[in-house]
Amino acid sequence: MKDNDKQLKFVDNLIENKKTGTGTQKSAYLKAGFKAKTDQIARSNASRLANNPKVKKQLADLFEENGITREVILTKFKELLHSNDQRVVYQMIDMYNKLKDEYPGGKLRVGVLNELDDIYTESDIEEQAKK
């Protein structure tokens, strides 16, 4: 199997992982037929491949074809932010910060809370405060 075929399989595996809510980039990488000497190398290579511009484009196209749009993701994200399980809420905040690249040099920028307007409306914040 050529690397291009493996790359396409990797993208398919990532989509399947998102649909089922199981698996990791590393598992998608290994399942696609790539090899690595250690788990750490597999994770690193999978992350690097997932950030490849061609792979990102393929993922975006496949996400849209499979109904995984920005609106769907934001709706689910918002639902999870209102979870009663605080671990889930913290994970969503962490994911948001990672997606917004709010961890430069391992430090969280103080202004991050001002940018939550992308997700929360004022009525959401008021509702959360009542709980």
C-alpha positions in Angstrom: 0.0 0.0 0.0 1.4 3.4 -1.0 1.7 6.3 1.5 -1.1 8.2 -0.4 -3.4 5.2 0.0 -2.5 5.0 3.7 -3.1 8.8 4.0 -6.6 8.4 2.6 -7.2 5.4 4.9 -6.0 7.5 7.8 -8.6 10.2 7.0 -11.3 7.6 6.7 -10.3 6.2 10.1 -10.4 9.6 11.7 -13.9 10.2 10.3 -15.0 6.8 11.6 -13.5 7.6 15.0 -15.5 10.9 15.1 -18.7 9.1 14.1 -18.4 6.4 16.8 -16.8 8.6 19.4 -14.0 6.0 19.8 -10.4 5.8 18.7 -7.6 8.3 18.5 -5.3 9.8 15.9 -2.8 7.2 16.8 -5.2 4.3 16.3 -6.4 5.7 13.0 -2.7 6.0 12.0 -1.8 2.4 12.9 -5.1 1.0 11.4 -4.2 2.8 8.1 -1.1 0.6 7.9 1.5 3.0 9.1 4.2 1.6 11.3 6.1 3.1 14.3 8.7 1.8 16.7 6.9 3.1 19.8 3.5 4.5 20.8 5.0 7.9 21.3 6.4 7.9 17.7 3.0 6.7 16.4 1.2 9.5 18.3 3.7 12.1 17.1 3.5 10.9 13.5 -0.3 10.8 13.6 -0.5 14.3 14.9 1.9 15.5 12.3 -0.1 13.8 9.5 -3.4 15.2 10.9 -2.0 18.7 10.6 -0.8 18.1 7.0 -2.7 20.7 4.8 -3.8 18.0 2.3 -5.1 15.8 5.1 -6.9 18.8 6.7 -8.6 19.6 3.4 -9.6 15.9 2.9 -11.0 15.9 6.5 -13.0 19.1 6.0 -14.5 17.7 2.8 -15.4 14.4 4.4 -16.8 16.0 7.5 -19.1 18.1 5.4 -20.1 15.1 3.3 -21.0 13.2 6.4 -23.0 16.0 8.0 -20.4 17.1 10.5 -20.6 20.8 9.9 -19.4 23.7 12.1 -23.0 24.3 13.2 -23.4 20.6 14.3 -20.1 20.7 16.2 -20.9 24.0 17.9 -24.3 22.8 18.9 -22.9 19.6 20.5 -20.0 21.6 22.0 -22.6 23.9 23.6 -24.6 21.0 25.0 -21.5 19.5 26.6 -20.6 22.8 28.1 -23.9 22.6 30.0 -23.2 19.1 31.3 -23.7 18.3 35.0 -20.4 16.4 34.9 -17.7 19.0 35.6 -15.0 16.8 34.0 -16.8 17.1 30.7 -17.1 20.9 31.1 -13.4 21.2 31.8 -12.6 19.0 28.8 -14.7 21.2 26.6 -13.0 24.3 27.9 -9.6 22.7 27.4 -10.6 21.7 23.8 -11.8 25.2 23.1 -8.6 26.7 24.3 -6.6 24.2 22.2 -8.7 24.9 19.1 -8.2 28.7 19.6 -4.5 28.1 20.2 -4.8 29.7 23.7 -1.9 27.6 25.1 1.1 29.4 23.5 4.3 28.3 25.2 2.2 26.4 27.7 0.6 29.5 29.1 -3.0 30.4 28.9 -3.7 34.0 27.8 -5.8 35.9 30.3 -8.2 37.3 27.7 -9.6 33.9 26.7 -12.9 34.5 28.6 -13.7 37.5 26.4 -13.7 35.2 23.4 -16.4 32.8 24.7 -19.0 34.9 22.9 -18.4 32.5 20.0 -20.2 29.8 22.0 -22.2 31.4 24.8 -24.9 33.9 24.3 -25.7 36.3 27.2 -28.8 34.3 28.0 -26.7 31.1 28.3 -24.4 32.8 30.8 -27.4 34.1 32.8 -28.9 30.6 32.8 -25.6 29.0 34.0 -25.4 31.6 36.8 -28.8 30.6 38.1 -27.7 27.0 38.6 
